[in-house]
Amino acid sequence: MRWHLYRIEQRVREAFLRDAFSEYEDPELRRLARAIYSLPWLPKNVFGMLRYDRLTYEQIAEKLRISPRRVQTEVGRAMALIIRSRDRQKRKGW
């Protein structure tokens, strides 16, 4: 159920970001930025802490008060949502 809600939430956010990130000349980079920015709250925070803050799964779990297994699940969801969003944007010609 949560996966379905994440996908809906991301599509709604994506629609508002269609013309965002025009400062990026490369369309692939623009799609990636929109995909990351449109992620739902939990996958976005987990992804950011992992990729940008370079925290371990255990550190993220402690900060968010969730289990390390849940962190792993949310990282996987974030990656899947980013890939789907990028592909969808490309298909739509964004």
MIKOL-7841 format. One record per residue: residue in one letter; z, x, y of N, C-alpha, C, O in turn. Coordinates in steps of 0.02 Angstrom, whole numbers, plus 50000, padded with zeros to 5 digits. Example, Ala and Ser with C-alpha at 12.3 -4.5 7.8 and 13.67 -1.06 7.14 Angstrom:
<rs>
A503905066049716503905061549775503905066049835504235071249834 S503545064249888503575068449947503945064550002504025067050057 
</rs>
This chain:
<rs>
M500005004149940500005000050000500005004350063499635002950110 R500415009550064500455013850122499775017150137499575017650195 W499425019350084498775022550092498295017850128497935019950173 H498285011550108497845006550138498015005750213497555005450254 L498645005350229498855004650299498675010850340498485010250398 Y498755016650310498565022850345497815022750362497625024650418 R497405020650315496685020550327496495015650382496065017050424 I496815009850383496685004850436496905007650504496535007250552 E497515010350506497775013150569497325018650596497195018950656 Q497075022950552496645028350574495995025650603495755028150653 R495705020650571495075017850596495155014750664494705015350706 V495715011450676495845008450742495915014050794495615013550847 R496295019150779496385024750826495715028250839495565030150895 E495325029050787494675032250792494225028650842493885031850882 A494235022050840493805018050884493965019450957493505019550999 F494595020650973494785022151042494615029351061494595030951121 L494485033551013494345040551026493605042351023493425048251025 R493175037451019492465038851009492185043751060491815048251041 D492355042951123492095047351175492575052951194492475056451243 A493105053851155493605058951170493355065951150492895066651110 F493665070951178493545077951163492825080151180492525084051145 S492575077551235491895079351257491865086651280491325089351289 E492445089751291492455096751312492235101451256492065107251269 Y492245098951194492005103051138491255102051131491015096451120 E490875107451137490155106951131489925105951059489435102351047 D490265108951012490085108350941490275101450915490865099750916 P489795097550891489965090850866490435090850806490845086250800 E490395095850763490855096250705491575097250729492035094250701 L491665101450778492335102650805492605096350839493195094750833 R492165092850874492355086550907492565081450855493065077950864 R492195080950800492375076250746493045078050714493455073650700 L493155084550704493775086850674494365085250720494895082950697 A494295086450785494825084950833494985077550834495575075650833 R494465073350834494585066050833494925064050768495375059750769 A494725066950712495015065250647495755067050646496165063050622 I495935072950669496635075050670497035070750718497595068650702 Y496775069550776497135065750827497245058550806497725055350827 S496795055850765496845048850745497285047650683497385041950662 L497565053050655497995052250597498615047950613498865048350669 P498845044050566499475040350575500065045250583500005051250569 W500625042650607501185046850628501415051850575501425057850589 L501595049650517501895054150468501395059550443501565065450444 P500795057650422500325062850401500165067750457500075073750445 K500115065150518499955069450576500505074550588500365080450599 N501135072350587501695076850598501765081950543501875087850556 V501695079750481501755084350424501195089550427501315095450418 F500585087250441500005091750446500115096750502499985102750493 G500335094450559500455098850617500995104050603500915109850621 M501535101950572502075106650557501845111850507502045117650511 L501435109750460501195114450409500675119250437500735125350428 R500185116650472499625120750495499765124450560499575130250567 Y500085121150608500175124250673500855127750681500895133150710 D501385124550655502045127550661502195132350604502685136150606 R501775132150552501835136550493502505135850457502795140750434 L502745129650452503365128350416503215127350342502655125450323 T503705128550301503625127350229503745119950214503995116250257 Y503565117850154503685110950134504435109150139504615103750161 E504855113850119505575112650120505835111950192506255107650205 Q505575116050238505775115650308505555108950339505925105850377 I504945107050324504685100650349505105094850322505285090350359 A505245095050257505645089850225506325089250258506575083750270 E506635094950273507295094950304507255091950375507675087950394 K506745093850413506675091350481506545083850483506825080250525 L506135081350437505945074250437506395070050391506335063950388 R506855073450357507315070050310506935066150256507085060350242 I506455069550227506085066850170506085072250116506295077850129 S505855070550057505855075450002505255080150008504745078350037 P505315086149981504745090849980504145087849944503575089249962 R504265083749894503715080449858503345075649905502735075149902 R503725072149946503415067549995503005071450046502475069250067 V503245077250065502865081550111502195083350079501675082850111 Q502225085350017501615087149980501125081149978500525082049987 T501385075249965500975069249962500655067850030500065066250033 E501045068550083500785067050150500265072250172499805070550209 V500345078450151499835083550167499185081650133498645082150163 G499225079650070498625077450035498305071450068497685071150073 R498705066650090498435060850124498115062850190497575060350207 A498435067250226498155069550290497475072750280496995071350316 M497425077050230496795080450217496255075350197495685075850220 A496425070550155495945065550134495725061250193495135059650200 L496195059350236496025055350294495585059150343495125056350373 I495715065550351495305069750396494595070150369494115069350407 I494525071450305493855071950275493475065350281492895065350300 R493805059850265493485053250271493285051750342492735049150355 S493725053250389493585051950459492985056050484492535053350517 R492985062350467492425066750487491765064150459491265063750495 D491765062350396491155059750364490935053150395490345052050407 R491415048750409491265042350440490965043250509490485039850528 Q491255047750548490995049050615490285051850612489855050050653 K490165056150564489495059050557488985053550539488435053350567 R489175049150493488735043650473488575039050532488015036550539 K489075037950575488985033550632488625036950691488435033750740 G488525043450685488175047050737488595049050796488335050050851 W489245049550786489685051550840489635058850850489965061650894 
</rs>
